[in-house]
């Protein structure tokens, strides 16, 4: 119920401020979003070989994610994206696209679950 309030119009004379996770990059359009502040980072799970387990880590977003975030501003009117990183960081520190989750995580648990379900031909 609280999350659905982001779709309600803001009261007259008030501003709507929405703090969102990266799910908002592509999944939803919220009327009345005129400004986006993009810090340039995302929390995502990745396999840590030293620890031998998946862990949540803060990493730079990709250039594609940066473009998606900028596109959230002004979907239904004029808008602007304020990026908290330099053009140099965008060009040289961010990958062009996001590394797929299947390439970031250890698949052992998924394979064991499939085996437990009786699925033995994992490559076919």
N, C-alpha and C positions, 0 to 999 in steps of 0.2 A: 504494500500500500504506500509506504513512504517513497519507494523508488518511482512509483507511477506519478508522483507529484511533479517530477521534472518536466512532464508533458503539459502541465497546467500553465496557463498564461501567468506572467508575473503581475503583481498588483501595480496599479498606476503609480508612477514615480519611483518604483523599486527596480532593482536589477536582479536578474536571476544568475546565480553562480552555481555551476555544476562541476564537481570534482569527479572525474571518471577514470576508470581503468582503460587499458588498451582495447577492451571489447567495444568501446564507443568509437573506435577508429572506423569501423566498417558496418557495424550492426544496426545502429539506430540514427535517426535524424530527429533532432530536437528543435522545434520552432523557437525562434528568438535567440539563437546563439549567434552573436555577432563577433565575438572575440574568442580566440583559442590561445592559451599559453602552453607552449610545448617545451618541456624541459630537455627533451632529447634522449630520455632513458626509459627503459621498461624493466619490470621484474619478470623473469621467466625461469622455468625449471630447466636445468641442464645437468648432464651426468658429469660428476667430478671423479675422475679416475683415481686421484690421490685418496679421496675419502671412500671410494667404492660405492657411491650412492648418488642419487639425484639430489640437487639442492637448488634453492631459489636464489638467483643472483641478479644483481642490477647490471644491465648491459646497455650499450648505446642502441638506439633504434636504427632501423635501416632507412635508406633514402625513400623507399616505397612507403614505409610507415609515416615518415615525416610528411610526405605529400598527402597521405590519407588524413592525417591530423589537421593539416592546413585546410583541407577540403571540408572539414566539419564547420568551419566558420562561414557564415553567410550562405548556407544552403537555401534558406528561404528569404534572404534579403542581403544587404551589403555586409561584408565581414572582413576581418583581418586576423592573421596569425602572428603572434609574437614568439619567435624562437629564441630560446635561451642558450644558443650555441652559435658559433661563427660559421660563415660560409665555408671557411677552410675545413672545419670539423665535418660539415655536411659532405664536402667533396672527398676528403681524405681519410676520415675516421669511420664513416658509416658505410656498411655494405650496400650495394644497390638493392638487394632484396633480402627478406628475412630468411634465416636458415630454418628449414622445416623442422617441426618438433621431432619427427621420427629420426632426424640426424643429430639431435641434441640429447636424446635420452637413451638410457640403457633399456634394451628391449627384453631383458631376461624375465621380468615379471609378466609381461604380456605373453611371451612364449610359454612360460609355465602355466598360465591361466588357460591358454588354448589347448595345451596338452591335457590339462585336467578336465577340459570339456570334451576330450576324446578326439580332438582335431590333431592328427599326427602328420599329415602331409602339409607342412608349412610353406613349402616352396612351390606347390602345384596349383 
